[in-house]
Amino acid sequence: MNYRHFINKKFPRLADTIRNNSILLRVAKKAEHIIQTGTYRPIKAKKSYTKAELSNLLSLTKNHGLFDYQWYSDHQRRTFNCELEAFEDFARKSVFSNINPSPAFDTETYLKSNVDVYHSGENPLFHYIISGADEGRFSAPASPKWRPNKSLNISADKEIPAQKVAICLHVFYQDFIDYYAQCLSNFPSQVDVFVSVSDEKFIDSVQQQFTTLDTVNNVTVRVVPNRGRNFGPILVEFAQELLEYDLFCHLHSKKSLYSGREQTQWADYLGEYLLNDKHVIKQVLNQFATDPQCGMYYPTSFWMMPNWVNHWLKNKPFTKKWTEQWGISIDSDFLAYPVGGMFWARPEALKQMLEASYQYNDFPEEPLPNDGSELHALERCVGLLAEKNGYKQLFYYPPLGQFSYDQTYILANYVNCAEGIRNQLQPFETISFDVFDTLVMRRFFVPDYAKLLLGKRLVDEGVINDAHEFVAERNQAEFEVRKQKDFVGDVTIFETYQQLGVTLGWSDFFAKEAAELEFAFDLDMIEPKNEMVDIINHFIVTGKEVLVISDTYYTEHQVTMMLRKAGVANGYRLIVSSESGLRKDSGTMWAWLKEEVTKPEMFIHVGDNAVADSQIPGDFGFNNFHILNPLDKWHAAGWDNPFAENKSLDEKAILKWGPLISQFGRFPFLGE
């Protein structure tokens, strides 16, 4: 029966209502599809299926041209016994891993463009076939975000050389005991297991589960206090014993709250490629055995984490303890490290950490912040320690089934295109944008260049003697105004120049003119970030609620002039810190928006500062979308910062390198 024709004919008013309501229209199309095709619909968040269910789903996906047995086997670099076994492997893993079923469907793109599907725990491919396609959900062909410069050819079939292996587990949530036992039940080598538990009630369960496994030689269980997170127990309780092993694996019961809700996919991802997937683990053990320089292993960072996951964020100030003890240095803002604190390691690679004597009071007490502590810094330092000791870090990238020592994966989330950005922002009702290095850029990149140009003008007019000294005095005046306000709120450029006028003996009128002239120099250098301007204009004209938010000493009128010059359309709400007194980097802006935004879950902020535009709003429960600052993108290409050390106001460097950095970073992603 043609149900659509029947309803149009018999119930015309109902048909009109459905056509004029987008939600009802999607539901109607979904119902029509299910009725007409007799499609089997899996239960949401279902992690396992019967053979009959899998066979039905396999037929359905093949009818849509979305599962290719040979292609999947090639990209997972393994041989399956049959097509159904390969499909079952995909069905189980694709809920938490960014593996693809065929060239026609990209799992990561679908879930990032439809985050409600990710949060529901439903299989992305099954969702797309059964309802997503009819709902007009965005999907794309398979396109891995990263390809290693050099992948390793490691065998999973050859016999694993004998190695003394320890598995070190920290169990805070009891339900992980069953999972770890299942992972070890058919582990490819004999192991000793060290378990720290948060509650003595867990001891019997650990003993019962692990001592009966043929793969486990010895089990050591200790009850530990809730201090030091996962690193405290391993360093206080087991570090000296681990030095006697060839290898150890460190895992803990992880439940992610980074998205503002409890999710298991991150834990499933790490558990799969660190302990559960025997094909992967055999390759890992063989690589450690054959390459003496292999010091650590972990899978590439969880792909649904924010773009900035491999950034130092707030943690650099907390590294002193580790950098001084271990003699390591920090050279860049992005780095490779085991996100989540789980990894395999050769004890010799982390010798200084394991040999030291620790007590629980060496670690900060709970509660800890979401980020910005010695433990978060330690997590980022372990890979640097291995490298300092002459070892390499090994990574596994699931979409290609490849192992590599190549660290460029840390920027894989920044491979995108303008269409991809729009599709990832489209589901949200309210979108806010940062201004500088997000919507607009400065022709010569360096923000203080406008101050230097003003200083040179004043030197020419005989008002001051040195342009560089003027910039220092101008910035000191801004600091003094902030100090007078007890560093609460923000300052305007006019308040700064009024203070500077007092220092230099200027009249109020001259100070105001100087402030206007600094702005004029800056305005002259403002250029649009074309793709980002197109994106904000698209959302303005299509009816989204659009905010523009900036931490700046410029006034709303001045920022509006900059945006107008860049071609940003009218129809947005502008909030600047100089007039509102609210700043992103202090959190006051986000606290205010928490009360102002009626549907926080449908709000997302876009900006280039990993802390102020991404991490801090994330702490307040807001969705965020981090883009690369031009200098970050410059670093990603492997080039050094030409303004480092004392060159920030070197005019020759500014004129030579500034336009190159700005233009290179115009599109704030890789791969355009």
N, C-alpha and C positions, 0 to 999 in steps of 0.2 A: 504494500500500500504506500502511496505517496502521502505521508503524514502532513507535510508542509502544505500541499495543495488542499488537503481535506480541511485543515484548520483555517486556511485563507478563505475557503468557500463557506464553511459552516459557522465560523466564529471570527468574522472580520475585525471586530473591536479588539479581541484578544490578540489577533495577529498584529494589529497596529501597535498595541501596547508592547508586545515582545520586540518588534522592530525598533521602537523608540527607546528601549532600555537595554544598554549594552550588556549588563549582567544577565538579564533574562534571555537575551539573544544567545549569549555563550552557553547558558544552561540548556536552552532549547536545541542548539546545534549538537551539543554533547549527547543529549538524550536521543536525538534523531540518529546520530551515528551508532550508538549502542544498539538501538532497536533494529536498525537496518542491517547491521553487520553481525549481530549476535556476539559481539565482542566479549570475551571473558575479561573482567576487570579484577586485577589483584587487589588484595587488601593493602591499604596504606601502611608503610613502614614494615612490610613483611620482609624478613631476612632470609627465609628459605621457602622452597617450593617443592611440591611432589614432582616426580618424573612426568606425570601426565600434564600437570600445569606447565612445566617447563617446555614440554613438547608443543603444547598449544601456543605458548608465547613465542617459541622459536619459529613456528610456522607463520605467526602473525608478523613478526619482525622481518622475516624473509620476504613475505608478500609485499611489504613496504620498501624492500630493498635496503634495509638498515642493519642486517647482520651478514658479515662475510667471513666465513670460517677460516679460509686460508689467510686472508688479510689480518684477522685477529691473531691467529697463531704466529704469523711473521712478526707482528708488532709486539707481541708478548715474548717472542723469542723462545718458544717452547713447543713441544709436540704433544698434542692431546690425543687421547685414545679414540675419540669420535667427536662429531660436531656438537652433540648435545653436551658433552663434558666441557667443551670450550665455551658454549653458551652459558652453562651453569656458572662457570668461573667468572664470566662477565657480569651475569645477573647479580651475583653475590657482592662482587667488589665495586661495581659502579655506583653503589649508594654512597660509598665513602672515598672512592679513588677516581682520579680523572682519566681512566682508561676509556677507549672508544671502541664501538662494536664494528665499525666499518668506515670507509672514507666519507660516508654520507652524513654522519652524525657526530657532533662534538659534545661530549658529556659536560665538560667544564663550562663551555659557552652557554649551554642550556640552563645549567643550575645557577650560574652567575646572573643570567638574564631573568631567571624565574626563581628568586630566592625562597618564595613560599614553598616550592616543590622540595628544595633542599631542607628547609626546616621541618617539613612533614616527614622526611625520611623515606619518601617514595622513590622507587627506581626511576631515574630520569627518562630513560628510553621508553619504558612502559607507560609512563605518564604522557609522554609526547604522542605515542601511537594512539592511546585510548581517548585522550581528551585534549592534550596540548595543541595538536595540529589544528583541530577544529576550532579551538579557542583563539587561534591566531598567535599562539606563543612563538617567540622568536627561537629559531634553531639555525645551526650553521654546519657546513661540512667539517670533518675532522681537520684540525689544524693545531698540532702541538705548539705550545708557546715557547718551547726551548728545544734546541738541538745541540748536544755537546760538541765542542770542537774536536774532541777525540773520545770515542767510546772504547771500552775494554771488552775483549772477547774472552769471557770467562765461562768455563764449562760447569754445568750442573750435573753432568753424568759421570765424570771421573771420580774415583774413590777419594774421599776426603782424608788428607793426611792426619795422623793422630795429633791431637792438640789437647791441652788441659784447659777446659772451658768452664767458666762460672757464669751462672745466671743470677743477677742481683735484682730483687724485686722489692719495691716499697708499696705496701697495700694499705691504703687509707679507706677504700671502699671494698667491702667484703665480696661483692658480686664479681670482682676481678679474679678472685682465687680460682673459680671454675674455669674462667677463660684462659688464664695462664697454664693451668693444668692440661687443658685441652690442647693448647699450642705445643706443650712439651711431650705429649703422649706419643707422638711419632717423630720426635726431633731427630735430625740426621747424625747426631753424635751423642756420646755420653757426657753428662754435665753434673756439676755440683750446684745446688740451689741455695742462695742466701736470701732470706725473706725477713724484712722488717715490717711489723704490723702496728697499727695504731691502737689496737684493743686486744687484750689478752684472750678475749672470747674467740678471736680468729685462729688461735694457735692450733686447736684440735682439727679444724677444717684444713689448714695448711698441711699438717702432718698426714692426715688421712688421704688428701688428694695427691701429694707429691711422692710420698714414700712408696706408694704402690706402682709407680711408673717405672717401666723397664729402662728408660733412658736416663733416669736420675740415680746417681750414686749416693750422694749425701745431701741431707737437708739441715740447714741451720736457721732457726727462727728466733727473733728477738723482738720484744715489745719496746717501742720507742715513744718518746714524747712528741707532741705536735710542735716541733721546732726544727727549722732548717729545711722545711719542705722535703723534697726528695733527695737533695744533696746531703743534708745533715746526717741521716741514717747511714748512707753508704760510706761517708767519710769518718764518722765517729765509730761505727760498729764494725765495718768490714774492710776498710781500705788496706790495712796491713796484710790481711789474708789474701786479698785480690792480687797483691804483688807476686804471689807464688804461682799465678796462672799465666797461660799464654794469651788468653783472651777473656774478656768478660762483657756481658751485655747488661745494661742498666735500664730498667723500665719501672714505671710507677703507674698507679691507677689514676688515669687522667680523665677528668670530665670538664669539657670546655665550657667556659662562660664568657668567652671573648665576644660572642654575638649578642650578649644580653640574655641568653637563655641556655639551659643545659642542653648540650649536644654530645652525641657519642661518636660522630663521624671522625673527628680528629684522633681520638683514642683508637678507633678501629683501623685507621690509616697507619698509624705508627705501629700498632700491634701486628698488623698484617705483614709489613715489610721488615720488621725487626725480629719477629719470632714465629709467626704463623705460616707464612708462605715458604714451604720447604724448597721449592725451586729457586727462590731468591736466596734463602739462607745457605743453601749448598754453595752457591756462587760466592757469597760473602766469605764463608769459611775457606774456600779454595783460594780466594784472592789474598786473604791474610796469610795463608800458608806459603804461597808462592812469591809474594811481593813483600820483602822485609820493610819497605818504606810505607806500607799501608798501615796507618796508625789509628784511624777512626772510621766508622761507617754509620750512616743513617740515610733514610730516604730524603729526597728534596722536600723543602718545606710544604706543609699542607696547603694545597692549592686554593682552598676556600678561605684561608686566612686573609687579612687585609694586605693590600699591596706592600705596605711598609713593614711586614713582619721581619725582614732581615736587616732592620735598621737598629742602631744603638738606642734611639729614642731618648728616654730620660736616664739612661744607665751609665753613661760615661763618668759622671761624678762619683760613682760607686765602685770604680775599677781599681782605685789606688792600691787597695790591699793586695789584689792579685797581680797587678802589673809590677809592683815593687818586689813581691816575693818571687815571682817567676821570671822577671826580666823581659816581659813582652811589651810590645808597643802597639798603639792604636793609630792606624793611618787613614782610615776612611769612615764614612757614616754607615755604609752598607757592609755587611760581612756574612760569611757562611758560618752557621752554628746550628747545633741540634735543637731546633725550636720545639719546646716541650720538655727538654732535658733528658731525652732518651736516645741511647746510642750503643754501638759496639765499640770497644777500644782495646788496643794493646796496652797493658799496664805500663810498659816502659815509656809509651808516648805521653802518659800523664803522671810520670814518676814523681815530680815535685808535689803534685796535689795529693797523691796517695801516700807518700812517705811522711808528710807532715802529721803532727798530732793535733787532733781537734776535740773540742768539747762542745756540747750543745749550746752553751752560753757564748760560743764564738759566733753564733748566727742570730740574726734579729728575731725578736719575739713576734708572734702573731697578734693582731691581724696585720698582714703585709698589704701594701697597695697593689693594684693590678700590675704596676710596673714601677721601676725606680727603686731598686734595693740591691744590696750586695749579692743576693741570690740570683736576681735577674742578670746582674753583671757577670757572675760566675758562669751561668749558663752560656753566655756569649764568649767567655774567655777560654773555655776548655779546648776548642778547636785551635785557637791561637797558640795555646800551650803545646799542643801536639806538633804544630808547624814549627814552633820555636825549637823543638827537640829534633827536628829533621824529618818528621813524618808527614804524610799526606792524608787528606780527608777524602774518603770514598763516598760517592752518592749514587742513589738509584732513582731513575726517573720512570715512573710507571707507564705513561702513555706510549713510550717507545721500548720499554723493557730493557733499558740500557743502563750500564754502570759507567761512571766516569769520575775522574779527578777534577774535572772542569767546574770552577765555582761560579761561572756566569749565570747559573740558574737563579741566583739570588735576585735577579731583576726580571725573571720570567713573567711575573704578573704585570710587568709594565709593557708587555707586547700587546698593542691594541691599535685600533683604528677609530676614526671619528664615528663611524656607524656603530662600532662596538661600545663606545662610550655612551652614545645616545640610548642604545638598547639596555645598558645596565642601569641608566638613570630613569628610564621611561616608567617603570612601575611605581615610582614615588610621586606623591601628590605635591609635596613642597620640596624645592631644591634650592639650596643656598650655595653661593660661590664666593670664594676669596677674590681679592682684586689683583694685587701685585704678584707677578709671575704665574698667575692663573688666567686672568682675562686680559691683562695688559703686561707689557714688558718694557724695559728701558733699553734704548738703542745701544747704550754702552754698558749695560748690565749693572754696573756698580751704583747702588743707591746714593752714596755720598758724593757722586760726581757733580750733581747739581750744586751742592754746597761748595765744592772746590771751584766751580765756574763762577759762582757768586764771589768767592774770595778773590779770584783773579780780577774780576771787574772792580771790586773795591780797592785792590792794589793799584790798578790803572788810574782810579780816581783819586788816589792818594789818601784814602780813608784809613787803610791798614797797611802793614808792612809785609806780611807773609800770608799767602793763601792757605797753606797747610796748617799754620798756627790758627788761622781763623776757623777752619773746620773743627779743630780740637776745642777751641773756645765755644763755638756754637753748640757742639755736642755736650760739653760740660754744662752749659746754660740749661739745656734740656734736662740733664740729670738733676741740677739744682731745683728746678721747678717740680720734678717728680718727688724729690726729697722733701720739699716744702709741703707736698700733699700726702706725705707719709706713704708714698708709692701706692696710693689708692686711686683707682680710676685711670685717667690718662691726661695728656697735655695737648694743647693746640700749638701749631707752629707760631701763632701770634704771641702766646704766653712765653714761648721759648725766646723769641726775639725781643720781647719786652725785658726779660731778664738779661739777655745779652747786651741790650742797650744800656742797662744800669752799669754793667761791667765796663763797657767801652765808652761810656759817656755820651750816648746817642740820645736824641729826642725821641719821644714816643712816635712822632710822625715818621721819622727816618727809620726807626726800628720796624714799623709796620710796612714801609715801602721795601725794606730789605727782605722781610718775610714773603711779601708778594713776589719779589724778584726771584727768590729761591724756587718758589712754586713755578714761576714762568719758565725757568731753566729746565725744571723737571718735566713740566707739561710738554715742552718742545721735544723732549726725548721719548715721550710715551708712544708706543706702537702697539697695534693689536696682536694678540695671539689668535690668528685668524680662525683656526678650527674651533677653539674654545668659545670665541665670540659667536660663531655660527651656531654652536650648541646652545648657548644661553638664549640667543634670539629665537631658536626653534622652540624652546620650552615656553618662552614668553608669549609668542604668537599662537601657540597651540593651547594656551589657557592654563598652564601650570602656575602655581603660586611660586614666584621666584624672589629670593632674597639675595642681596649682595652685602657681605659682611667684611669689614677690614679693621685690623689693628693699625691705626695710623694717626699721625699728628695733623694730617690734612683735614679740612672741614668737609661736610657733606657736599657743599657747593663745589669745592675743588675736586673732590673725587668724582662727582657727576661730570665735570668738564673733561676729566681724563677718560671716563667711560664713553662719553659722547664722542670724543675724538677717535676712540677705538671702534666706534660703530655699534655699541651696545644699544639696543632699542629701548624705548620707554616701556614701563609696565613692570618694573621691579621695585622692591622695597629696599632702600639703602640704610644700613646701620653702621656708623663708624664710631670707633672708640673715643675719639677726641671730643665728640658731642654727647654720646650716650654714657660715657664713663664705664662702659662694659668692654672687657678685653677677652679675646679667645684664649690667649696664652696663660691667663690667670684663672680661667674657668668661669669668670663672672658672666660672660656672654652666654655660655651654655647653660648655666644655672637659670638665667633669665628666660632663655628660649624654652627650657624644660617646662616652665609655667605658661609660656606664651603659645607654644605649638599645641594645637588640640589633638593631633594624632601623631605623636612622636615616632611611631613605628613606620609612618609613611613620609618621614622627613629624612633627607640625606644632604650632607655638606661636601663640597668639592674644594680642595685646596692643595697647595704644594708643601706646606710645612708639616712634616711628619708628626710633630707633637701637637702644635696649636690647632691644626686643621684636621687631624685624624685621631691621634691617641686620646687627647683630652675629651673631644666630643664623644668618642667611643666609651670613655669612662662614665659619661652621663647617659649612656644608653642610646646615643644617636648613631645612625648609619653614617658612614663616611667613605669618601672616594678619594684616595690620595693620588696626585699626579706628580710627575718629576719636576723639580726645580731645574732651570737650565744648567746650573752647575752640577747637579746630581747626574743629569743626562750626559754632561761633558765627562764626568768621572766614569760613567758606565761605558763610555767609548774607549776608556783606557788612558785618558789624557790628564795631566796634572793641573792643579789649580794655579793659574798664572798670577793670582793675586794673593797667594799664601805669604805668610810671615809679614814682612814690612812693605809689601807691594800693593796694599789695598787702595792706596791713593797715588800710585805711580802713573802719571798721566800717559806716558808712552805705552805702558802695558794696557791701560784702559782703552786707549784709542786703537791699539793693535788687536787685543784679544776680546774686548767687550762686545763688539758687533758679532764676532764669530760665535761666542758663547750664547748670546741672545738669539741669533738666528738658528743655531743648531738646536736650541731648546724651545723654539717656537711651538712645535707640536710636542706636548709633554709626555709622550710615550715612545717606545721603541718600535721599529718595524713599519713606520709609515712609508 
